[in-house]
């Protein structure tokens, strides 16, 4: 099996960092939106 080589040039390092930050931001937004979404859903169902 061939090992996956990680490129360490500035371009790829920067890209990897941005991808990781993008993932973190998406997750944070999802977690932030979760309570609001739950409230909206529950109010639609009529529990509140
Ligand atoms: Zn590279």
mmCIF file of the protein (N, C-alpha, C, O) and its ligand, coordinates in Angstrom:
data_MODEL
# 
_entry.id   MODEL 
# 
loop_
_entity.id 
_entity.type 
_entity.pdbx_number_of_molecules 
1 polymer     1 
2 non-polymer 1 
# 
_entity_poly.entity_id                      1 
_entity_poly.type                           'polypeptide(L)' 
_entity_poly.nstd_linkage                   no 
_entity_poly.nstd_monomer                   no 
_entity_poly.pdbx_seq_one_letter_code       
;(UNK)(UNK)(UNK)(UNK)(UNK)(UNK)(UNK)(UNK)(UNK)(UNK)(UNK)(UNK)(UNK)(UNK)(UNK)(UNK)
(UNK)(UNK)(UNK)(UNK)(UNK)(UNK)(UNK)(UNK)(UNK)(UNK)(UNK)(UNK)(UNK)(UNK)(UNK)(UNK)
(UNK)(UNK)(UNK)(UNK)(UNK)(UNK)(UNK)(UNK)(UNK)(UNK)(UNK)(UNK)(UNK)(UNK)(UNK)(UNK)
;
_entity_poly.pdbx_seq_one_letter_code_can   XXXXXXXXXXXXXXXXXXXXXXXXXXXXXXXXXXXXXXXXXXXXXXXX 
_entity_poly.pdbx_strand_id                 A 
# 
loop_
_entity_poly_seq.entity_id 
_entity_poly_seq.num 
_entity_poly_seq.mon_id 
_entity_poly_seq.hetero 
1 1  UNK n 
1 2  UNK n 
1 3  UNK n 
1 4  UNK n 
1 5  UNK n 
1 6  UNK n 
1 7  UNK n 
1 8  UNK n 
1 9  UNK n 
1 10 UNK n 
1 11 UNK n 
1 12 UNK n 
1 13 UNK n 
1 14 UNK n 
1 15 UNK n 
1 16 UNK n 
1 17 UNK n 
1 18 UNK n 
1 19 UNK n 
1 20 UNK n 
1 21 UNK n 
1 22 UNK n 
1 23 UNK n 
1 24 UNK n 
1 25 UNK n 
1 26 UNK n 
1 27 UNK n 
1 28 UNK n 
1 29 UNK n 
1 30 UNK n 
1 31 UNK n 
1 32 UNK n 
1 33 UNK n 
1 34 UNK n 
1 35 UNK n 
1 36 UNK n 
1 37 UNK n 
1 38 UNK n 
1 39 UNK n 
1 40 UNK n 
1 41 UNK n 
1 42 UNK n 
1 43 UNK n 
1 44 UNK n 
1 45 UNK n 
1 46 UNK n 
1 47 UNK n 
1 48 UNK n 
# 
loop_
_struct_asym.id 
_struct_asym.entity_id 
A 1 
B 2 
# 
loop_
_chem_comp.id 
_chem_comp.type 
_chem_comp.mon_nstd_flag 
UNK 'L-peptide linking' . 
ZN  non-polymer         . 
# 
_pdbx_entity_nonpoly.entity_id   2 
_pdbx_entity_nonpoly.name        ? 
_pdbx_entity_nonpoly.comp_id     ZN 
# 
_pdbx_nonpoly_scheme.asym_id         B 
_pdbx_nonpoly_scheme.entity_id       2 
_pdbx_nonpoly_scheme.mon_id          ZN 
_pdbx_nonpoly_scheme.ndb_seq_num     1 
_pdbx_nonpoly_scheme.pdb_seq_num     101 
_pdbx_nonpoly_scheme.auth_seq_num    101 
_pdbx_nonpoly_scheme.pdb_mon_id      ZN 
_pdbx_nonpoly_scheme.auth_mon_id     ZN 
_pdbx_nonpoly_scheme.pdb_strand_id   A 
_pdbx_nonpoly_scheme.pdb_ins_code    . 
# 
loop_
_atom_site.group_PDB 
_atom_site.id 
_atom_site.type_symbol 
_atom_site.label_atom_id 
_atom_site.label_alt_id 
_atom_site.label_comp_id 
_atom_site.label_asym_id 
_atom_site.label_entity_id 
_atom_site.label_seq_id 
_atom_site.pdbx_PDB_ins_code 
_atom_site.Cartn_x 
_atom_site.Cartn_y 
_atom_site.Cartn_z 
_atom_site.occupancy 
_atom_site.B_iso_or_equiv 
_atom_site.pdbx_formal_charge 
_atom_site.auth_seq_id 
_atom_site.auth_comp_id 
_atom_site.auth_asym_id 
_atom_site.auth_atom_id 
_atom_site.pdbx_PDB_model_num 
ATOM   1   N  N  . UNK A 1 1  ? 0.829   -1.215 0.000  1.00 0.00 ? 1   UNK A N  1 
ATOM   2   C  CA . UNK A 1 1  ? 0.000   0.000  0.000  1.00 0.00 ? 1   UNK A CA 1 
ATOM   3   C  C  . UNK A 1 1  ? 0.856   1.253  0.000  1.00 0.00 ? 1   UNK A C  1 
ATOM   4   O  O  . UNK A 1 1  ? 1.902   1.322  0.646  1.00 0.00 ? 1   UNK A O  1 
ATOM   5   N  N  . UNK A 1 2  ? 0.400   2.199  -0.712 1.00 0.00 ? 2   UNK A N  1 
ATOM   6   C  CA . UNK A 1 2  ? 1.145   3.460  -0.781 1.00 0.00 ? 2   UNK A CA 1 
ATOM   7   C  C  . UNK A 1 2  ? 0.694   4.393  0.340  1.00 0.00 ? 2   UNK A C  1 
ATOM   8   O  O  . UNK A 1 2  ? -0.499  4.566  0.591  1.00 0.00 ? 2   UNK A O  1 
ATOM   9   N  N  . UNK A 1 3  ? 1.658   4.973  0.988  1.00 0.00 ? 3   UNK A N  1 
ATOM   10  C  CA . UNK A 1 3  ? 1.308   5.897  2.065  1.00 0.00 ? 3   UNK A CA 1 
ATOM   11  C  C  . UNK A 1 3  ? 0.834   7.220  1.487  1.00 0.00 ? 3   UNK A C  1 
ATOM   12  O  O  . UNK A 1 3  ? 1.336   7.675  0.459  1.00 0.00 ? 3   UNK A O  1 
ATOM   13  N  N  . UNK A 1 4  ? -0.114  7.819  2.138  1.00 0.00 ? 4   UNK A N  1 
ATOM   14  C  CA . UNK A 1 4  ? -0.579  9.133  1.700  1.00 0.00 ? 4   UNK A CA 1 
ATOM   15  C  C  . UNK A 1 4  ? 0.422   10.172 2.184  1.00 0.00 ? 4   UNK A C  1 
ATOM   16  O  O  . UNK A 1 4  ? 0.672   10.318 3.380  1.00 0.00 ? 4   UNK A O  1 
ATOM   17  N  N  . UNK A 1 5  ? 0.978   10.879 1.231  1.00 0.00 ? 5   UNK A N  1 
ATOM   18  C  CA . UNK A 1 5  ? 1.988   11.876 1.605  1.00 0.00 ? 5   UNK A CA 1 
ATOM   19  C  C  . UNK A 1 5  ? 1.309   13.215 1.867  1.00 0.00 ? 5   UNK A C  1 
ATOM   20  O  O  . UNK A 1 5  ? 0.454   13.653 1.097  1.00 0.00 ? 5   UNK A O  1 
ATOM   21  N  N  . UNK A 1 6  ? 1.689   13.834 2.927  1.00 0.00 ? 6   UNK A N  1 
ATOM   22  C  CA . UNK A 1 6  ? 1.162   15.164 3.216  1.00 0.00 ? 6   UNK A CA 1 
ATOM   23  C  C  . UNK A 1 6  ? 2.098   16.205 2.642  1.00 0.00 ? 6   UNK A C  1 
ATOM   24  O  O  . UNK A 1 6  ? 3.287   16.225 2.959  1.00 0.00 ? 6   UNK A O  1 
ATOM   25  N  N  . UNK A 1 7  ? 1.584   17.035 1.831  1.00 0.00 ? 7   UNK A N  1 
ATOM   26  C  CA . UNK A 1 7  ? 2.384   18.111 1.264  1.00 0.00 ? 7   UNK A CA 1 
ATOM   27  C  C  . UNK A 1 7  ? 2.529   19.193 2.322  1.00 0.00 ? 7   UNK A C  1 
ATOM   28  O  O  . UNK A 1 7  ? 1.561   19.557 2.990  1.00 0.00 ? 7   UNK A O  1 
ATOM   29  N  N  . UNK A 1 8  ? 3.731   19.697 2.467  1.00 0.00 ? 8   UNK A N  1 
ATOM   30  C  CA . UNK A 1 8  ? 3.993   20.678 3.524  1.00 0.00 ? 8   UNK A CA 1 
ATOM   31  C  C  . UNK A 1 8  ? 4.288   22.064 2.968  1.00 0.00 ? 8   UNK A C  1 
ATOM   32  O  O  . UNK A 1 8  ? 4.790   22.926 3.690  1.00 0.00 ? 8   UNK A O  1 
ATOM   33  N  N  . UNK A 1 9  ? 3.987   22.284 1.715  1.00 0.00 ? 9   UNK A N  1 
ATOM   34  C  CA . UNK A 1 9  ? 4.259   23.605 1.169  1.00 0.00 ? 9   UNK A CA 1 
ATOM   35  C  C  . UNK A 1 9  ? 3.231   24.590 1.721  1.00 0.00 ? 9   UNK A C  1 
ATOM   36  O  O  . UNK A 1 9  ? 2.132   24.179 2.094  1.00 0.00 ? 9   UNK A O  1 
ATOM   37  N  N  . UNK A 1 10 ? 3.560   25.874 1.780  1.00 0.00 ? 10  UNK A N  1 
ATOM   38  C  CA . UNK A 1 10 ? 2.659   26.869 2.400  1.00 0.00 ? 10  UNK A CA 1 
ATOM   39  C  C  . UNK A 1 10 ? 1.254   26.828 1.843  1.00 0.00 ? 10  UNK A C  1 
ATOM   40  O  O  . UNK A 1 10 ? 0.284   26.988 2.585  1.00 0.00 ? 10  UNK A O  1 
ATOM   41  N  N  . UNK A 1 11 ? 1.133   26.615 0.539  1.00 0.00 ? 11  UNK A N  1 
ATOM   42  C  CA . UNK A 1 11 ? -0.200  26.562 -0.077 1.00 0.00 ? 11  UNK A CA 1 
ATOM   43  C  C  . UNK A 1 11 ? -1.070  25.497 0.573  1.00 0.00 ? 11  UNK A C  1 
ATOM   44  O  O  . UNK A 1 11 ? -2.202  25.763 0.977  1.00 0.00 ? 11  UNK A O  1 
ATOM   45  N  N  . UNK A 1 12 ? -0.527  24.285 0.668  1.00 0.00 ? 12  UNK A N  1 
ATOM   46  C  CA . UNK A 1 12 ? -1.320  23.167 1.173  1.00 0.00 ? 12  UNK A CA 1 
ATOM   47  C  C  . UNK A 1 12 ? -1.547  23.291 2.680  1.00 0.00 ? 12  UNK A C  1 
ATOM   48  O  O  . UNK A 1 12 ? -2.610  22.927 3.182  1.00 0.00 ? 12  UNK A O  1 
ATOM   49  N  N  . UNK A 1 13 ? -0.551  23.803 3.396  1.00 0.00 ? 13  UNK A N  1 
ATOM   50  C  CA . UNK A 1 13 ? -0.713  23.993 4.838  1.00 0.00 ? 13  UNK A CA 1 
ATOM   51  C  C  . UNK A 1 13 ? -1.830  24.996 5.092  1.00 0.00 ? 13  UNK A C  1 
ATOM   52  O  O  . UNK A 1 13 ? -2.684  24.791 5.954  1.00 0.00 ? 13  UNK A O  1 
ATOM   53  N  N  . UNK A 1 14 ? -1.808  26.077 4.330  1.00 0.00 ? 14  UNK A N  1 
ATOM   54  C  CA . UNK A 1 14 ? -2.834  27.108 4.484  1.00 0.00 ? 14  UNK A CA 1 
ATOM   55  C  C  . UNK A 1 14 ? -4.214  26.535 4.151  1.00 0.00 ? 14  UNK A C  1 
ATOM   56  O  O  . UNK A 1 14 ? -5.198  26.783 4.847  1.00 0.00 ? 14  UNK A O  1 
ATOM   57  N  N  . UNK A 1 15 ? -4.250  25.770 3.075  1.00 0.00 ? 15  UNK A N  1 
ATOM   58  C  CA . UNK A 1 15 ? -5.529  25.194 2.657  1.00 0.00 ? 15  UNK A CA 1 
ATOM   59  C  C  . UNK A 1 15 ? -6.078  24.261 3.733  1.00 0.00 ? 15  UNK A C  1 
ATOM   60  O  O  . UNK A 1 15 ? -7.268  24.276 4.045  1.00 0.00 ? 15  UNK A O  1 
ATOM   61  N  N  . UNK A 1 16 ? -5.178  23.447 4.293  1.00 0.00 ? 16  UNK A N  1 
ATOM   62  C  CA . UNK A 1 16 ? -5.604  22.503 5.327  1.00 0.00 ? 16  UNK A CA 1 
ATOM   63  C  C  . UNK A 1 16 ? -6.132  23.258 6.544  1.00 0.00 ? 16  UNK A C  1 
ATOM   64  O  O  . UNK A 1 16 ? -7.145  22.878 7.131  1.00 0.00 ? 16  UNK A O  1 
ATOM   65  N  N  . UNK A 1 17 ? -5.430  24.336 6.916  1.00 0.00 ? 17  UNK A N  1 
ATOM   66  C  CA . UNK A 1 17 ? -5.875  25.125 8.066  1.00 0.00 ? 17  UNK A CA 1 
ATOM   67  C  C  . UNK A 1 17 ? -7.249  25.727 7.805  1.00 0.00 ? 17  UNK A C  1 
ATOM   68  O  O  . UNK A 1 17 ? -8.123  25.711 8.672  1.00 0.00 ? 17  UNK A O  1 
ATOM   69  N  N  . UNK A 1 18 ? -7.427  26.258 6.596  1.00 0.00 ? 18  UNK A N  1 
ATOM   70  C  CA . UNK A 1 18 ? -8.708  26.885 6.282  1.00 0.00 ? 18  UNK A CA 1 
ATOM   71  C  C  . UNK A 1 18 ? -9.830  25.864 6.264  1.00 0.00 ? 18  UNK A C  1 
ATOM   72  O  O  . UNK A 1 18 ? -10.948 26.150 6.693  1.00 0.00 ? 18  UNK A O  1 
ATOM   73  N  N  . UNK A 1 19 ? -9.530  24.678 5.767  1.00 0.00 ? 19  UNK A N  1 
ATOM   74  C  CA . UNK A 1 19 ? -10.543 23.623 5.740  1.00 0.00 ? 19  UNK A CA 1 
ATOM   75  C  C  . UNK A 1 19 ? -10.931 23.242 7.160  1.00 0.00 ? 19  UNK A C  1 
ATOM   76  O  O  . UNK A 1 19 ? -12.112 23.057 7.456  1.00 0.00 ? 19  UNK A O  1 
ATOM   77  N  N  . UNK A 1 20 ? -9.936  23.125 8.044  1.00 0.00 ? 20  UNK A N  1 
ATOM   78  C  CA . UNK A 1 20 ? -10.210 22.761 9.439  1.00 0.00 ? 20  UNK A CA 1 
ATOM   79  C  C  . UNK A 1 20 ? -11.029 23.851 10.107 1.00 0.00 ? 20  UNK A C  1 
ATOM   80  O  O  . UNK A 1 20 ? -11.973 23.564 10.843 1.00 0.00 ? 20  UNK A O  1 
ATOM   81  N  N  . UNK A 1 21 ? -10.666 25.111 9.848  1.00 0.00 ? 21  UNK A N  1 
ATOM   82  C  CA . UNK A 1 21 ? -11.399 26.225 10.456 1.00 0.00 ? 21  UNK A CA 1 
ATOM   83  C  C  . UNK A 1 21 ? -12.827 26.252 9.929  1.00 0.00 ? 21  UNK A C  1 
ATOM   84  O  O  . UNK A 1 21 ? -13.768 26.518 10.677 1.00 0.00 ? 21  UNK A O  1 
ATOM   85  N  N  . UNK A 1 22 ? -12.983 25.975 8.645  1.00 0.00 ? 22  UNK A N  1 
ATOM   86  C  CA . UNK A 1 22 ? -14.311 25.957 8.038  1.00 0.00 ? 22  UNK A CA 1 
ATOM   87  C  C  . UNK A 1 22 ? -15.180 24.895 8.707  1.00 0.00 ? 22  UNK A C  1 
ATOM   88  O  O  . UNK A 1 22 ? -16.350 25.129 9.008  1.00 0.00 ? 22  UNK A O  1 
ATOM   89  N  N  . UNK A 1 23 ? -14.585 23.722 8.934  1.00 0.00 ? 23  UNK A N  1 
ATOM   90  C  CA . UNK A 1 23 ? -15.325 22.643 9.586  1.00 0.00 ? 23  UNK A CA 1 
ATOM   91  C  C  . UNK A 1 23 ? -15.742 23.060 10.987 1.00 0.00 ? 23  UNK A C  1 
ATOM   92  O  O  . UNK A 1 23 ? -16.885 22.847 11.393 1.00 0.00 ? 23  UNK A O  1 
ATOM   93  N  N  . UNK A 1 24 ? -14.801 23.661 11.732 1.00 0.00 ? 24  UNK A N  1 
ATOM   94  C  CA . UNK A 1 24 ? -15.098 24.094 13.105 1.00 0.00 ? 24  UNK A CA 1 
ATOM   95  C  C  . UNK A 1 24 ? -16.226 25.109 13.113 1.00 0.00 ? 24  UNK A C  1 
ATOM   96  O  O  . UNK A 1 24 ? -17.124 25.054 13.954 1.00 0.00 ? 24  UNK A O  1 
ATOM   97  N  N  . UNK A 1 25 ? -16.169 26.045 12.161 1.00 0.00 ? 25  UNK A N  1 
ATOM   98  C  CA . UNK A 1 25 ? -17.193 27.080 12.113 1.00 0.00 ? 25  UNK A CA 1 
ATOM   99  C  C  . UNK A 1 25 ? -18.558 26.469 11.804 1.00 0.00 ? 25  UNK A C  1 
ATOM   100 O  O  . UNK A 1 25 ? -19.566 26.844 12.403 1.00 0.00 ? 25  UNK A O  1 
ATOM   101 N  N  . UNK A 1 26 ? -18.580 25.538 10.874 1.00 0.00 ? 26  UNK A N  1 
ATOM   102 C  CA . UNK A 1 26 ? -19.840 24.889 10.534 1.00 0.00 ? 26  UNK A CA 1 
ATOM   103 C  C  . UNK A 1 26 ? -20.425 24.179 11.729 1.00 0.00 ? 26  UNK A C  1 
ATOM   104 O  O  . UNK A 1 26 ? -21.630 24.237 11.976 1.00 0.00 ? 26  UNK A O  1 
ATOM   105 N  N  . UNK A 1 27 ? -19.562 23.507 12.470 1.00 0.00 ? 27  UNK A N  1 
ATOM   106 C  CA . UNK A 1 27 ? -20.016 22.778 13.653 1.00 0.00 ? 27  UNK A CA 1 
ATOM   107 C  C  . UNK A 1 27 ? -20.524 23.745 14.717 1.00 0.00 ? 27  UNK A C  1 
ATOM   108 O  O  . UNK A 1 27 ? -21.557 23.506 15.342 1.00 0.00 ? 27  UNK A O  1 
ATOM   109 N  N  . UNK A 1 28 ? -19.784 24.848 14.918 1.00 0.00 ? 28  UNK A N  1 
ATOM   110 C  CA . UNK A 1 28 ? -20.184 25.837 15.915 1.00 0.00 ? 28  UNK A CA 1 
ATOM   111 C  C  . UNK A 1 28 ? -21.529 26.442 15.559 1.00 0.00 ? 28  UNK A C  1 
ATOM   112 O  O  . UNK A 1 28 ? -22.384 26.636 16.424 1.00 0.00 ? 28  UNK A O  1 
ATOM   113 N  N  . UNK A 1 29 ? -21.711 26.741 14.274 1.00 0.00 ? 29  UNK A N  1 
ATOM   114 C  CA . UNK A 1 29 ? -22.984 27.328 13.836 1.00 0.00 ? 29  UNK A CA 1 
ATOM   115 C  C  . UNK A 1 29 ? -24.121 26.339 14.053 1.00 0.00 ? 29  UNK A C  1 
ATOM   116 O  O  . UNK A 1 29 ? -25.216 26.707 14.479 1.00 0.00 ? 29  UNK A O  1 
ATOM   117 N  N  . UNK A 1 30 ? -23.841 25.087 13.752 1.00 0.00 ? 30  UNK A N  1 
ATOM   118 C  CA . UNK A 1 30 ? -24.858 24.042 13.933 1.00 0.00 ? 30  UNK A CA 1 
ATOM   119 C  C  . UNK A 1 30 ? -25.263 23.954 15.397 1.00 0.00 ? 30  UNK A C  1 
ATOM   120 O  O  . UNK A 1 30 ? -26.449 23.882 15.718 1.00 0.00 ? 30  UNK A O  1 
ATOM   121 N  N  . UNK A 1 31 ? -24.266 23.959 16.287 1.00 0.00 ? 31  UNK A N  1 
ATOM   122 C  CA . UNK A 1 31 ? -24.543 23.854 17.730 1.00 0.00 ? 31  UNK A CA 1 
ATOM   123 C  C  . UNK A 1 31 ? -25.285 25.094 18.207 1.00 0.00 ? 31  UNK A C  1 
ATOM   124 O  O  . UNK A 1 31 ? -26.171 25.011 19.058 1.00 0.00 ? 31  UNK A O  1 
ATOM   125 N  N  . UNK A 1 32 ? -24.908 26.267 17.641 1.00 0.00 ? 32  UNK A N  1 
ATOM   126 C  CA . UNK A 1 32 ? -25.570 27.510 18.036 1.00 0.00 ? 32  UNK A CA 1 
ATOM   127 C  C  . UNK A 1 32 ? -27.029 27.518 17.585 1.00 0.00 ? 32  UNK A C  1 
ATOM   128 O  O  . UNK A 1 32 ? -27.909 28.021 18.284 1.00 0.00 ? 32  UNK A O  1 
ATOM   129 N  N  . UNK A 1 33 ? -27.265 26.950 16.404 1.00 0.00 ? 33  UNK A N  1 
ATOM   130 C  CA . UNK A 1 33 ? -28.625 26.981 15.843 1.00 0.00 ? 33  UNK A CA 1 
ATOM   131 C  C  . UNK A 1 33 ? -29.522 25.911 16.453 1.00 0.00 ? 33  UNK A C  1 
ATOM   132 O  O  . UNK A 1 33 ? -30.747 25.997 16.360 1.00 0.00 ? 33  UNK A O  1 
ATOM   133 N  N  . UNK A 1 34 ? -28.924 24.916 17.067 1.00 0.00 ? 34  UNK A N  1 
ATOM   134 C  CA . UNK A 1 34 ? -29.710 23.786 17.558 1.00 0.00 ? 34  UNK A CA 1 
ATOM   135 C  C  . UNK A 1 34 ? -30.819 24.201 18.522 1.00 0.00 ? 34  UNK A C  1 
ATOM   136 O  O  . UNK A 1 34 ? -31.958 23.779 18.323 1.00 0.00 ? 34  UNK A O  1 
ATOM   137 N  N  . UNK A 1 35 ? -30.550 25.009 19.563 1.00 0.00 ? 35  UNK A N  1 
ATOM   138 C  CA . UNK A 1 35 ? -31.620 25.408 20.492 1.00 0.00 ? 35  UNK A CA 1 
ATOM   139 C  C  . UNK A 1 35 ? -32.726 26.180 19.788 1.00 0.00 ? 35  UNK A C  1 
ATOM   140 O  O  . UNK A 1 35 ? -33.907 25.949 20.046 1.00 0.00 ? 35  UNK A O  1 
ATOM   141 N  N  . UNK A 1 36 ? -32.352 27.091 18.906 1.00 0.00 ? 36  UNK A N  1 
ATOM   142 C  CA . UNK A 1 36 ? -33.358 27.876 18.185 1.00 0.00 ? 36  UNK A CA 1 
ATOM   143 C  C  . UNK A 1 36 ? -34.215 26.971 17.316 1.00 0.00 ? 36  UNK A C  1 
ATOM   144 O  O  . UNK A 1 36 ? -35.433 27.135 17.242 1.00 0.00 ? 36  UNK A O  1 
ATOM   145 N  N  . UNK A 1 37 ? -33.568 26.014 16.657 1.00 0.00 ? 37  UNK A N  1 
ATOM   146 C  CA . UNK A 1 37 ? -34.309 25.093 15.798 1.00 0.00 ? 37  UNK A CA 1 
ATOM   147 C  C  . UNK A 1 37 ? -35.240 24.224 16.630 1.00 0.00 ? 37  UNK A C  1 
ATOM   148 O  O  . UNK A 1 37 ? -36.377 23.960 16.241 1.00 0.00 ? 37  UNK A O  1 
ATOM   149 N  N  . UNK A 1 38 ? -34.745 23.787 17.772 1.00 0.00 ? 38  UNK A N  1 
ATOM   150 C  CA . UNK A 1 38 ? -35.582 22.953 18.639 1.00 0.00 ? 38  UNK A CA 1 
ATOM   151 C  C  . UNK A 1 38 ? -36.790 23.740 19.125 1.00 0.00 ? 38  UNK A C  1 
ATOM   152 O  O  . UNK A 1 38 ? -37.910 23.229 19.132 1.00 0.00 ? 38  UNK A O  1 
ATOM   153 N  N  . UNK A 1 39 ? -36.558 24.992 19.534 1.00 0.00 ? 39  UNK A N  1 
ATOM   154 C  CA . UNK A 1 39 ? -37.666 25.834 20.000 1.00 0.00 ? 39  UNK A CA 1 
ATOM   155 C  C  . UNK A 1 39 ? -38.689 26.046 18.899 1.00 0.00 ? 39  UNK A C  1 
ATOM   156 O  O  . UNK A 1 39 ? -39.895 25.950 19.126 1.00 0.00 ? 39  UNK A O  1 
ATOM   157 N  N  . UNK A 1 40 ? -38.192 26.336 17.698 1.00 0.00 ? 40  UNK A N  1 
ATOM   158 C  CA . UNK A 1 40 ? -39.103 26.548 16.568 1.00 0.00 ? 40  UNK A CA 1 
ATOM   159 C  C  . UNK A 1 40 ? -39.927 25.304 16.311 1.00 0.00 ? 40  UNK A C  1 
ATOM   160 O  O  . UNK A 1 40 ? -41.139 25.371 16.107 1.00 0.00 ? 40  UNK A O  1 
ATOM   161 N  N  . UNK A 1 41 ? -39.255 24.181 16.323 1.00 0.00 ? 41  UNK A N  1 
ATOM   162 C  CA . UNK A 1 41 ? -39.944 22.914 16.071 1.00 0.00 ? 41  UNK A CA 1 
ATOM   163 C  C  . UNK A 1 41 ? -41.008 22.657 17.135 1.00 0.00 ? 41  UNK A C  1 
ATOM   164 O  O  . UNK A 1 41 ? -42.140 22.293 16.817 1.00 0.00 ? 41  UNK A O  1 
ATOM   165 N  N  . UNK A 1 42 ? -40.634 22.851 18.399 1.00 0.00 ? 42  UNK A N  1 
ATOM   166 C  CA . UNK A 1 42 ? -41.570 22.590 19.491 1.00 0.00 ? 42  UNK A CA 1 
ATOM   167 C  C  . UNK A 1 42 ? -42.751 23.556 19.448 1.00 0.00 ? 42  UNK A C  1 
ATOM   168 O  O  . UNK A 1 42 ? -43.888 23.166 19.713 1.00 0.00 ? 42  UNK A O  1 
ATOM   169 N  N  . UNK A 1 43 ? -42.474 24.832 19.109 1.00 0.00 ? 43  UNK A N  1 
ATOM   170 C  CA . UNK A 1 43 ? -43.585 25.790 19.041 1.00 0.00 ? 43  UNK A CA 1 
ATOM   171 C  C  . UNK A 1 43 ? -44.505 25.457 17.887 1.00 0.00 ? 43  UNK A C  1 
ATOM   172 O  O  . UNK A 1 43 ? -45.714 25.677 17.964 1.00 0.00 ? 43  UNK A O  1 
ATOM   173 N  N  . UNK A 1 44 ? -43.929 24.920 16.805 1.00 0.00 ? 44  UNK A N  1 
ATOM   174 C  CA . UNK A 1 44 ? -44.769 24.486 15.675 1.00 0.00 ? 44  UNK A CA 1 
ATOM   175 C  C  . UNK A 1 44 ? -45.645 23.328 16.066 1.00 0.00 ? 44  UNK A C  1 
ATOM   176 O  O  . UNK A 1 44 ? -46.793 23.227 15.631 1.00 0.00 ? 44  UNK A O  1 
ATOM   177 N  N  . UNK A 1 45 ? -45.106 22.454 16.887 1.00 0.00 ? 45  UNK A N  1 
ATOM   178 C  CA . UNK A 1 45 ? -45.882 21.289 17.319 1.00 0.00 ? 45  UNK A CA 1 
ATOM   179 C  C  . UNK A 1 45 ? -46.946 21.724 18.310 1.00 0.00 ? 45  UNK A C  1 
ATOM   180 O  O  . UNK A 1 45 ? -47.982 21.072 18.439 1.00 0.00 ? 45  UNK A O  1 
ATOM   181 N  N  . UNK A 1 46 ? -46.693 22.832 19.019 1.00 0.00 ? 46  UNK A N  1 
ATOM   182 C  CA . UNK A 1 46 ? -47.698 23.370 19.914 1.00 0.00 ? 46  UNK A CA 1 
ATOM   183 C  C  . UNK A 1 46 ? -47.444 23.079 21.372 1.00 0.00 ? 46  UNK A C  1 
ATOM   184 O  O  . UNK A 1 46 ? -48.360 23.147 22.191 1.00 0.00 ? 46  UNK A O  1 
ATOM   185 N  N  . UNK A 1 47 ? -46.212 22.757 21.704 1.00 0.00 ? 47  UNK A N  1 
ATOM   186 C  CA . UNK A 1 47 ? -45.892 22.453 23.102 1.00 0.00 ? 47  UNK A CA 1 
ATOM   187 C  C  . UNK A 1 47 ? -45.612 23.730 23.889 1.00 0.00 ? 47  UNK A C  1 
ATOM   188 O  O  . UNK A 1 47 ? -45.652 23.730 25.119 1.00 0.00 ? 47  UNK A O  1 
ATOM   189 N  N  . UNK A 1 48 ? -45.323 24.840 23.155 1.00 0.00 ? 48  UNK A N  1 
ATOM   190 C  CA . UNK A 1 48 ? -45.039 26.082 23.865 1.00 0.00 ? 48  UNK A CA 1 
ATOM   191 C  C  . UNK A 1 48 ? -46.041 27.152 23.469 1.00 0.00 ? 48  UNK A C  1 
ATOM   192 O  O  . UNK A 1 48 ? -45.970 28.278 23.963 1.00 0.00 ? 48  UNK A O  1 
HETATM 193 ZN ZN . ZN  B 2 .  ? 1.618   21.560 -1.637 1.00 0.00 ? 101 ZN  A ZN 1 
# 
